[in-house]
Amino acid sequence: MANINDNEKECATQKKQIKAYLLSGKRLTQLDALYKFQCMRLAARICELRDEGMNIKMERIKVPSGKIVASYFIPQTLF
């Protein structure tokens, strides 16, 4: 199915930024993605990156407000 998103270029830029952020070893939540990259659909960008072969894991974490949210990260291997 073709992407009919009017903001296709913006999504591609967000995806590149998110990819670089995760590759730097940092974790990312939806709220982080909104503040850092103006990304309202983090799960969609994560799905696209996984489809490209990235090994992105998700862990549920409790934030200071007490809510449980998804935190995305790339597992670091130790050698």
ABEGO torsion letter per residue (X at the ends): XBBABAAAAAAAAAAAAAAAAAAAGBBBBAAAAAAAAGBABAAAAAAAAAAAGBBBBBBBBBBAAGBBBBBBBBBBBBX
